Structures are given as structure tokens and as C-alpha cells.
């Protein structure tokens, strides 16, 4: 049977809650991985958000960052299926709980770059998620990001020069597109 952290990634909300106890919200593997982090990777959108909300209700630490620099925001933004309104609420809760929107992963950069690379940033309505971030903190647009085989740029320059269509992101962050 998978451990509690991996069950948060693999199970439906109903199956996860069948034998869930609130003490499990604070469970962590020796690697630092937690049920909250794994829930961010659940392919089932309803399970992802529902499990994460329950874990946060029960005191899960949203500030946990893996050794690679990944946090809950990186993992949430890496998904392909989204409900931007529900996820905006979840993002607000994660940030209020300590998830750093400026945390830089060694391989993927800050969470906003993961949002762009996954395609999430081009979805209509993503402005609600950007607003959830900027309501309580500031995105550091001057952080340098590493992109394999490319010169280092700031996050601002990456957003301005990406070929992705990101009108809401650019508008919310007041970054014009490079011509």
C-alpha cells in the first residue's frame, strides 16, 4: 500500500478521505515530501484541490520546499488541467500558509515560469490566479532564471520575450511584450 503522501497524489478525494485522520496533514517523508506537495500532482482536478484544502484545514505546512527548490506552487502550476477560479482560492491559501511565489527551483525557476512552461499562463481567466498571488505578496520579476542553453534572463525578460500568448499575465504584471 502506498504511503500517505503518495496516496494524496494517486487517489480520488473520496478514497483519500475514507481513512484519513487530521494528524496525517503534518506527515513528511525523509525526503521532505508531504501529502500536500503530492496532492498538487494529483491528475484528478477535484481530488487535487479537495485534498489540498482538507490538508490545509488540518494544518499542513504550505511553506515546505524540497531540496530541489520546488514548492506547492511549482507543483500546482505544472498540471495540464485547471479550474482557475478554484485554484486561485487555493493559491491564496498556499501563500497565506507560507508557500513562496518567488522560490526558485534549480531546474524550473520560479513558480510563474512553471506556469508559463506548462501552458497554464495562456489560459483565459489566469488573471484570477495572478491576482491571488499579488494580493498578498509581490512577485520578484527581477529574479534571474536559468534556462538550459540560453543566457540568464530576469523573470520580467522571460515574460516579455516568451512566444506564448500571455495577455492576462502581462497585463496584471504590467509587462509589455517584446516586439
Phi, psi and omega per residue, in radians:
X1 nan 2.333 3.133
X2 -1.123 2.665 3.111
X3 -1.234 2.978 -3.048
X4 -1.039 -0.675 -3.141
X5 -1.091 -0.803 -3.116
X6 -1.242 -0.508 3.078
X7 -1.095 -0.590 3.120
X8 -1.122 -0.447 3.112
X9 -1.496 -0.542 -2.938
X10 -1.786 -0.420 -2.983
X11 -1.720 2.810 2.996
X12 -1.250 2.882 3.112
X13 -1.045 -0.778 -3.128
X14 -1.061 -0.846 -3.127
X15 -1.120 -0.683 3.139
X16 -1.098 -0.707 -3.050
X17 -1.382 -0.242 -3.092
X18 -0.903 -0.841 -3.106
X19 -2.165 0.364 3.128
X20 -1.218 2.475 2.998
X21 -2.222 2.548 -3.076
X22 -0.979 -0.475 3.133
X23 -1.093 -0.428 -3.120
X24 -1.222 -0.277 3.127
X25 -1.104 -0.411 -3.096
X26 -1.814 0.168 3.108
X27 -1.157 2.480 3.050
X28 -2.530 2.438 3.026
X29 -1.349 2.903 3.128
X30 -1.088 -0.371 3.115
X31 -1.386 -0.161 -3.073
X32 1.671 -0.175 3.136
X33 -1.120 2.480 -3.094
X34 -2.282 2.848 3.046
X35 -0.993 -0.638 3.139
X36 -1.107 -0.797 3.107
X37 -1.079 -0.760 -3.131
X38 -1.180 -0.596 3.111
X39 -1.048 -0.560 3.133
X40 -1.096 -0.361 -3.119
X41 -1.705 0.003 -3.116
X42 -1.108 2.199 -3.103
X43 -1.181 -0.420 3.132
X44 -1.456 1.934 -3.077
X45 -0.947 -0.818 -3.129
X46 -1.129 -0.685 3.097
X47 -1.167 -0.764 -3.117
X48 -0.958 -0.924 -3.089
X49 -1.257 -0.769 -3.107
X50 -1.114 -0.772 3.115
X51 -1.141 -0.774 3.139
X52 -1.065 -0.758 3.131
X53 -1.084 -0.742 3.138
X54 -1.123 -0.769 3.127
X55 -1.085 -0.740 3.099
X56 -1.133 -0.703 3.081
X57 -0.995 -0.586 -3.071
X58 -1.684 0.243 3.000
X59 1.654 0.296 3.087
X60 -1.036 2.517 -3.117
X61 -1.502 1.872 -3.136
X62 -1.344 -0.183 -3.108
X63 -1.473 -0.071 -3.097
X64 -1.070 2.299 3.079
X65 -2.223 2.295 3.111
X66 -1.272 2.872 3.138
X67 -0.991 -0.470 3.127
X68 -1.358 -0.155 -3.111
X69 1.699 -0.098 3.131
X70 -1.269 2.436 3.019
X71 -2.238 -3.034 -3.066
X72 -1.046 -0.610 -3.138
X73 -1.183 -0.753 3.074
X74 -0.959 -0.849 -3.062
X75 -1.186 -0.738 3.117
X76 -1.064 -0.796 -3.076
X77 -1.244 -0.265 -3.104
X78 -1.376 -0.148 -3.109
X79 -1.256 2.830 3.136
X80 -1.729 -0.458 -3.119
X81 -1.879 2.328 -3.056
X82 -2.436 2.598 2.888
X83 -2.111 1.648 -2.940
X84 -1.085 -0.598 3.115
X85 -1.164 -0.824 3.114
X86 -1.160 -0.684 -3.132
X87 -1.233 -0.519 3.065
X88 -1.075 -0.741 3.097
X89 -1.108 -0.774 3.129
X90 -1.096 -0.739 3.117
X91 -1.042 -0.762 3.098
X92 -1.035 -0.733 3.118
X93 -1.179 -0.707 3.129
X94 -1.089 -0.790 -3.140
X95 -1.153 -0.737 3.092
X96 -1.063 -0.523 3.127
X97 -1.501 -0.011 3.059
X98 1.994 -0.054 3.101
X99 -1.150 2.266 -3.053
X100 -1.646 1.985 3.128
X101 -1.235 -0.125 3.124
X102 -1.863 0.089 3.123
X103 -1.099 2.354 -3.104
X104 -1.891 2.040 3.018
X105 -1.357 2.491 -3.119
X106 -1.029 -0.614 -3.067
X107 -1.777 -0.484 -2.990
X108 -2.008 -0.087 -3.140
X109 1.360 -2.753 -3.137
X110 -1.347 2.841 -3.111
X111 -0.940 -0.636 -3.123
X112 -1.116 -0.592 3.090
X113 -1.202 -0.626 3.049
X114 -1.107 -0.715 3.108
X115 -1.030 -0.718 3.137
X116 -1.213 -0.850 -3.102
X117 -1.091 -0.564 -3.128
X118 -1.383 -0.238 -3.094
X119 1.655 -0.170 -3.123
X120 -1.042 -0.654 -3.061
X121 -1.167 -0.298 3.118
X122 -1.621 0.002 -3.141
X123 -1.320 2.413 3.045
X124 -1.093 2.294 -3.132
X125 1.746 -0.072 -3.127
X126 -1.142 -0.294 3.088
X127 -0.995 -0.528 3.108
X128 -1.107 -0.634 3.124
X129 -1.266 -0.748 3.097
X130 -1.056 -0.754 3.113
X131 -1.080 -0.668 3.125
X132 -1.095 -0.604 3.105
X133 -1.262 -0.879 -2.993
X134 -1.353 -0.205 3.082
X135 -1.145 -0.565 -3.040
X136 -2.056 -0.111 -3.116
X137 -2.754 3.099 3.128
X138 -1.994 2.373 3.044
X139 -1.419 2.246 3.131
X140 -1.423 1.694 -3.088
X141 -1.386 -0.130 -3.123
X142 -1.707 -0.001 3.116
X143 -1.111 2.419 3.100
X144 -1.429 2.360 3.139
X145 -2.032 2.474 3.085
X146 -1.625 2.223 3.048
X147 -2.195 2.136 -3.076
X148 -0.882 2.241 3.051
X149 1.299 0.108 -3.135
X150 -2.182 2.721 3.064
X151 -1.141 2.649 3.103
X152 -1.151 2.384 3.091
X153 -2.280 2.862 2.994
X154 -1.381 2.825 3.067
X155 -1.032 -0.689 3.104
X156 -0.995 -0.825 -3.133
X157 -1.133 -0.658 3.095
X158 -1.080 -0.782 -3.131
X159 -1.157 -0.713 -3.125
X160 -1.175 -0.589 -3.012
X161 -1.786 -0.119 -3.113
X162 -1.115 2.489 3.085
X163 -1.307 -0.190 3.109
X164 -1.099 2.578 3.086
X165 -1.476 1.844 -3.025
X166 -2.217 0.903 -3.024
X167 -1.044 -0.719 -3.106
X168 -1.230 -0.664 3.118
X169 -1.131 -0.856 -3.122
X170 -1.088 -0.727 -3.139
X171 -1.118 -0.852 -3.093
X172 -1.107 -0.602 -3.092
X173 -1.698 0.019 3.110
X174 0.969 0.899 3.121
X175 -2.092 1.972 3.095
X176 -1.258 2.670 3.096
X177 -1.386 2.351 3.060
X178 -1.100 2.478 3.134
X179 -1.666 nan nan
